[in-house]
Amino acid sequence: PSGRTESPAMASPQTEGSTAWRRRLGWITLSFIPSGLLISVTAHISTDIAAAPLLWVLPLALFLLTFVLAFRRDQIVSPSILGILQVGGTALALLPKSGGTSIWATLLLHLGLFLVNALICHRALYASRPATEKLTEFYLCLSIGGALGGIFCGLLAPHLFSTVLEYPILIVAALLCGPCVLQAGRAELRSGLRAAAIVATATPLLLYAA
């Protein structure tokens, strides 16, 4: 027998290419959701909660704050706490409006949920950032996702929906980026996706029924 040893199997260029595109789509999606939420939560607050001048400054300030908090090594809030706040805040935000609810409490709920969702997405982006030589591609995908989120919510959604329906849709989409989904195994992920699909289907029905 010859003493030749076989070299380990190398990944094919096609497999590496598909993995790279999945990673790029993940970056675009994780930047699309908070960008869209920025516009949709502002429209929801100004339309359905309180019409006040310069109210749009609050979501924008929170959006920028999440970048500062997420793109750092020391994390202030643990992922488990963020996941609990996200699930609980989403459940409260999707409930039909009650006449006895304070405007300030409703405003605090939606702004707080937006802060949590944007922080979760931006943390996931920071955790998936590539090596230094790939950072240009990374930030380009972030820019594309942010632009697409703005185009969808600012230009397309007003023609597609008669209400601010893009807001609950993006809230449900943000659940799929939560720590309980991203850190779950395959079985837990399938059950989480089924639950999210049920919520996504029931959300428009609840809104129209209210």
ChimeraX attribute file (.defattr): number of C-alpha atoms within 10 A of each C-alpha:
attribute: neighborCount
match mode: 1-to-1
recipient: residues
	/A:1	3
	/A:2	4
	/A:3	5
	/A:4	6
	/A:5	6
	/A:6	6
	/A:7	6
	/A:8	6
	/A:9	6
	/A:10	6
	/A:11	9
	/A:12	8
	/A:13	9
	/A:14	9
	/A:15	9
	/A:16	11
	/A:17	12
	/A:18	11
	/A:19	12
	/A:20	12
	/A:21	11
	/A:22	12
	/A:23	17
	/A:24	18
	/A:25	15
	/A:26	19
	/A:27	27
	/A:28	24
	/A:29	24
	/A:30	25
	/A:31	26
	/A:32	25
	/A:33	25
	/A:34	30
	/A:35	26
	/A:36	25
	/A:37	28
	/A:38	25
	/A:39	21
	/A:40	27
	/A:41	25
	/A:42	21
	/A:43	20
	/A:44	21
	/A:45	21
	/A:46	16
	/A:47	13
	/A:48	11
	/A:49	16
	/A:50	14
	/A:51	12
	/A:52	10
	/A:53	8
	/A:54	8
	/A:55	13
	/A:56	16
	/A:57	11
	/A:58	12
	/A:59	22
	/A:60	14
	/A:61	12
	/A:62	19
	/A:63	22
	/A:64	13
	/A:65	14
	/A:66	21
	/A:67	16
	/A:68	12
	/A:69	16
	/A:70	21
	/A:71	17
	/A:72	11
	/A:73	9
	/A:74	8
	/A:75	11
	/A:76	9
	/A:77	10
	/A:78	9
	/A:79	16
	/A:80	12
	/A:81	11
	/A:82	19
	/A:83	20
	/A:84	14
	/A:85	16
	/A:86	24
	/A:87	17
	/A:88	12
	/A:89	19
	/A:90	21
	/A:91	13
	/A:92	15
	/A:93	16
	/A:94	17
	/A:95	12
	/A:96	12
	/A:97	14
	/A:98	8
	/A:99	7
	/A:100	6
	/A:101	9
	/A:102	11
	/A:103	13
	/A:104	10
	/A:105	10
	/A:106	17
	/A:107	15
	/A:108	12
	/A:109	16
	/A:110	21
	/A:111	19
	/A:112	17
	/A:113	23
	/A:114	26
	/A:115	22
	/A:116	24
	/A:117	31
	/A:118	28
	/A:119	25
	/A:120	25
	/A:121	27
	/A:122	26
	/A:123	22
	/A:124	21
	/A:125	21
	/A:126	16
	/A:127	12
	/A:128	13
	/A:129	16
	/A:130	14
	/A:131	8
	/A:132	8
	/A:133	8
	/A:134	10
	/A:135	12
	/A:136	11
	/A:137	13
	/A:138	20
	/A:139	15
	/A:140	14
	/A:141	22
	/A:142	24
	/A:143	17
	/A:144	16
	/A:145	25
	/A:146	20
	/A:147	16
	/A:148	19
	/A:149	25
	/A:150	22
	/A:151	16
	/A:152	18
	/A:153	25
	/A:154	15
	/A:155	11
	/A:156	12
	/A:157	18
	/A:158	14
	/A:159	10
	/A:160	13
	/A:161	10
	/A:162	8
	/A:163	16
	/A:164	19
	/A:165	19
	/A:166	23
	/A:167	21
	/A:168	21
	/A:169	18
	/A:170	23
	/A:171	26
	/A:172	21
	/A:173	18
	/A:174	23
	/A:175	22
	/A:176	18
	/A:177	22
	/A:178	23
	/A:179	21
	/A:180	19
	/A:181	18
	/A:182	12
	/A:183	12
	/A:184	13
	/A:185	10
	/A:186	10
	/A:187	9
	/A:188	13
	/A:189	16
	/A:190	13
	/A:191	12
	/A:192	17
	/A:193	15
	/A:194	12
	/A:195	12
	/A:196	16
	/A:197	15
	/A:198	11
	/A:199	15
	/A:200	17
	/A:201	13
	/A:202	12
	/A:203	18
	/A:204	15
	/A:205	10
	/A:206	12
	/A:207	15
	/A:208	10
	/A:209	8
	/A:210	10
